[in-house]
Amino acid sequence: MRVIFEVLLSCLVASVVASPRYGGHESSNQHISTVELAVTSTETSETASTSSSPNTATPPSPSISPNTATLPSPSISPNTAKPPSPSISPSTAKPPSSSISPNTAKPPSSSISPNTAKPPYSSISANTAIRPSASISPNTAKPPSPSISPNTAKPPSTTPSKGVSVPANCFKPNGVPVGWLPDGVNMTLLQNKVAPGTTACTYGDYAHIRSTTDYGDDEIAGSASAAAEAGTVFTISLQPYIPFNQVDLQSILASMEKILEAGNQVVWLRFAHEMNWYINTNTKNTDTPYIGSTDDFKMLWKNIATAVDREKVKMFWSPNSPVPPDTITSIGDSWFPGAEYVDIVGLDVYAQSTSTSFADAFGEFYDTYAAPNNLPFVLGETGWFDGGNDSEKMYWLGQVSSAQAKERCPLYQGFSWFEYDKPSEGDFRVVMGSSDLASQVLK
């Protein structure tokens, strides 16, 4: 009987094990109808239990073993695909954002990383090609600016520095101020013969330093007063006949003060004019020479220019037209004291040919000394060499008073004609001579 019962029990267990499972990982033992068997033998097959053995499929649990496939979860392990999130790991593709890592393609932004292509912008890095902008980096092409760098070509100035000027209502045919160096002739009488009712722009005279106590004040007392009365600028050509290094600075200052006390508002001091001609080393000069070296001359000039009141006493540097082997450049190398010590530059020229134009005679000098230093250019003394005939004098007077002269030399501030009759040299006059030439030319 016992044998029969054991056989029936074995068949029943086999039937249960072969039955199908439910979905998921559920065990079939949990859903078998309970059969109450009174079995006392320990040799009986294992009874179904709710405690599963190892490696048995189980239902889902919040605790998941490693390497087990899962559904997406807010907590994601490294290197696991996931949808975009506000927190993005490095090297992960993402849409444009206001915060962009280096070398990531993106649309233009006010905050741009290095080496990222961008449209023109007001803040531009160096060596970046751009269209013209108000803010331009170094080495970037840009349009001209009102501010010009050194060594940049610019148009010549037409307004001289140093505050040099002539009376506004003085005689200026073609805009060229006219002045005279008359030989003891009343200034008003002379000018009225040229253009009645007008005033010359400058009136010049000569004085000589004959000794350490004689500075020629008596020679110019009358002309200084006449210039003041006429309301013209007084030009004094002061020639030192004593060595340059013996000229007394205080005596020069005293002489200038006397000219100003005569009623003149300003004086042009043409000190040691034609120095390159009158110097004692020039054997062609037969007049009383100047004595000293070029260095002595420049030192004396600088001392005078430093001591005088430059608002009232204008330093007028006026060499002679160079005689070969001298050149325009070489006379400056030897005699020019420096632009800071000079208020006016000029060149004394006496024409010798009707083929010589104003530009021929003065262009190089102007370009060398006047234009680069923005200094007024004035002919301290001019005429025709050896006097000349009427046509020659009229030609040259026409040249120095022409509109073309002002066009060629915009800083040109006029001339003083040598109105002298010197029997041993010639009759240079164009006003008081046998013919009134000036009134025919100066209109």
ChimeraX attribute file (.defattr): number of C-alpha atoms within 10 A of each C-alpha:
attribute: neighborCount
match mode: 1-to-1
recipient: residues
	/A:1	5
	/A:2	6
	/A:3	7
	/A:4	8
	/A:5	9
	/A:6	13
	/A:7	10
	/A:8	10
	/A:9	13
	/A:10	12
	/A:11	10
	/A:12	11
	/A:13	14
	/A:14	10
	/A:15	9
	/A:16	13
	/A:17	12
	/A:18	9
	/A:19	10
	/A:20	9
	/A:21	13
	/A:22	9
	/A:23	8
	/A:24	10
	/A:25	12
	/A:26	15
	/A:27	18
	/A:28	15
	/A:29	17
	/A:30	13
	/A:31	11
	/A:32	12
	/A:33	8
	/A:34	9
	/A:35	7
	/A:36	6
	/A:37	7
	/A:38	6
	/A:39	9
	/A:40	7
	/A:41	7
	/A:42	7
	/A:43	7
	/A:44	11
	/A:45	10
	/A:46	8
	/A:47	8
	/A:48	14
	/A:49	9
	/A:50	8
	/A:51	7
	/A:52	13
	/A:53	8
	/A:54	6
	/A:55	6
	/A:56	9
	/A:57	12
	/A:58	11
	/A:59	9
	/A:60	11
	/A:61	7
	/A:62	5
	/A:63	6
	/A:64	10
	/A:65	8
	/A:66	6
	/A:67	6
	/A:68	6
	/A:69	8
	/A:70	8
	/A:71	4
	/A:72	11
	/A:73	8
	/A:74	6
	/A:75	6
	/A:76	10
	/A:77	9
	/A:78	7
	/A:79	7
	/A:80	7
	/A:81	9
	/A:82	11
	/A:83	5
	/A:84	11
	/A:85	8
	/A:86	6
	/A:87	6
	/A:88	10
	/A:89	10
	/A:90	7
	/A:91	8
	/A:92	7
	/A:93	10
	/A:94	10
	/A:95	7
	/A:96	11
	/A:97	9
	/A:98	9
	/A:99	7
	/A:100	14
	/A:101	12
	/A:102	11
	/A:103	10
	/A:104	12
	/A:105	11
	/A:106	16
	/A:107	11
	/A:108	11
	/A:109	10
	/A:110	9
	/A:111	9
	/A:112	14
	/A:113	14
	/A:114	9
	/A:115	8
	/A:116	13
	/A:117	12
	/A:118	13
	/A:119	7
	/A:120	13
	/A:121	12
	/A:122	11
	/A:123	12
	/A:124	16
	/A:125	14
	/A:126	11
	/A:127	12
	/A:128	14
	/A:129	14
	/A:130	17
	/A:131	12
	/A:132	13
	/A:133	15
	/A:134	8
	/A:135	10
	/A:136	20
	/A:137	17
	/A:138	11
	/A:139	10
	/A:140	15
	/A:141	15
	/A:142	15
	/A:143	7
	/A:144	7
	/A:145	7
	/A:146	5
	/A:147	6
	/A:148	10
	/A:149	8
	/A:150	6
	/A:151	6
	/A:152	6
	/A:153	8
	/A:154	7
	/A:155	5
	/A:156	12
	/A:157	15
	/A:158	16
	/A:159	14
	/A:160	21
	/A:161	15
	/A:162	17
	/A:163	13
	/A:164	17
	/A:165	14
	/A:166	18
	/A:167	14
	/A:168	9
	/A:169	12
	/A:170	19
	/A:171	24
	/A:172	20
	/A:173	14
	/A:174	14
	/A:175	15
	/A:176	21
	/A:177	23
	/A:178	24
	/A:179	28
	/A:180	25
	/A:181	24
	/A:182	22
	/A:183	16
	/A:184	11
	/A:185	13
	/A:186	13
	/A:187	22
	/A:188	17
	/A:189	11
	/A:190	18
	/A:191	21
	/A:192	15
	/A:193	15
	/A:194	23
	/A:195	15
	/A:196	12
	/A:197	10
	/A:198	16
	/A:199	24
	/A:200	28
	/A:201	28
	/A:202	27
	/A:203	26
	/A:204	28
	/A:205	19
	/A:206	15
	/A:207	18
	/A:208	19
	/A:209	20
	/A:210	13
	/A:211	14
	/A:212	14
	/A:213	10
	/A:214	11
	/A:215	22
	/A:216	18
	/A:217	18
	/A:218	11
	/A:219	13
	/A:220	19
	/A:221	14
	/A:222	14
	/A:223	24
	/A:224	26
	/A:225	18
	/A:226	20
	/A:227	25
	/A:228	20
	/A:229	14
	/A:230	18
	/A:231	21
	/A:232	25
	/A:233	24
	/A:234	26
	/A:235	27
	/A:236	25
	/A:237	21
	/A:238	19
	/A:239	23
	/A:240	24
	/A:241	19
	/A:242	17
	/A:243	17
	/A:244	21
	/A:245	14
	/A:246	14
	/A:247	18
	/A:248	14
	/A:249	14
	/A:250	11
	/A:251	15
	/A:252	17
	/A:253	15
	/A:254	13
	/A:255	16
	/A:256	20
	/A:257	17
	/A:258	15
	/A:259	24
	/A:260	18
	/A:261	13
	/A:262	17
	/A:263	15
	/A:264	22
	/A:265	16
	/A:266	23
	/A:267	25
	/A:268	24
	/A:269	21
	/A:270	24
	/A:271	19
	/A:272	24
	/A:273	24
	/A:274	23
	/A:275	22
	/A:276	24
	/A:277	21
	/A:278	23
	/A:279	19
	/A:280	18
	/A:281	14
	/A:282	14
	/A:283	10
	/A:284	10
	/A:285	13
	/A:286	10
	/A:287	10
	/A:288	12
	/A:289	20
	/A:290	23
	/A:291	20
	/A:292	16
	/A:293	17
	/A:294	18
	/A:295	14
	/A:296	15
	/A:297	22
	/A:298	18
	/A:299	15
	/A:300	19
	/A:301	24
	/A:302	16
	/A:303	13
	/A:304	19
	/A:305	19
	/A:306	12
	/A:307	13
	/A:308	19
	/A:309	14
	/A:310	18
	/A:311	12
	/A:312	17
	/A:313	21
	/A:314	23
	/A:315	23
	/A:316	26
	/A:317	28
	/A:318	25
	/A:319	25
	/A:320	20
	/A:321	21
	/A:322	18
	/A:323	13
	/A:324	6
	/A:325	6
	/A:326	12
	/A:327	13
	/A:328	19
	/A:329	14
	/A:330	12
	/A:331	17
	/A:332	17
	/A:333	12
	/A:334	14
	/A:335	19
	/A:336	21
	/A:337	19
	/A:338	14
	/A:339	16
	/A:340	11
	/A:341	20
	/A:342	21
	/A:343	25
	/A:344	28
	/A:345	25
	/A:346	30
	/A:347	24
	/A:348	22
	/A:349	19
	/A:350	18
	/A:351	23
	/A:352	16
	/A:353	12
	/A:354	12
	/A:355	9
	/A:356	13
	/A:357	18
	/A:358	20
	/A:359	17
	/A:360	10
	/A:361	16
	/A:362	22
	/A:363	14
	/A:364	13
	/A:365	21
	/A:366	26
	/A:367	12
	/A:368	13
	/A:369	22
	/A:370	23
	/A:371	20
	/A:372	12
	/A:373	19
	/A:374	19
	/A:375	27
	/A:376	29
	/A:377	28
	/A:378	23
	/A:379	21
	/A:380	33
	/A:381	24
	/A:382	22
	/A:383	28
	/A:384	25
	/A:385	17
	/A:386	16
	/A:387	24
	/A:388	17
	/A:389	12
	/A:390	17
	/A:391	11
	/A:392	18
	/A:393	23
	/A:394	19
	/A:395	18
	/A:396	23
	/A:397	22
	/A:398	18
	/A:399	18
	/A:400	25
	/A:401	23
	/A:402	18
	/A:403	14
	/A:404	15
	/A:405	23
	/A:406	19
	/A:407	12
	/A:408	14
	/A:409	22
	/A:410	19
	/A:411	23
	/A:412	27
	/A:413	24
	/A:414	25
	/A:415	26
	/A:416	25
	/A:417	24
	/A:418	23
	/A:419	24
	/A:420	23
	/A:421	16
	/A:422	13
	/A:423	9
	/A:424	7
	/A:425	11
	/A:426	15
	/A:427	21
	/A:428	24
	/A:429	27
	/A:430	25
	/A:431	20
	/A:432	20
	/A:433	14
	/A:434	10
	/A:435	11
	/A:436	15
	/A:437	19
	/A:438	20
	/A:439	16
	/A:440	11
	/A:441	18
	/A:442	19
	/A:443	12
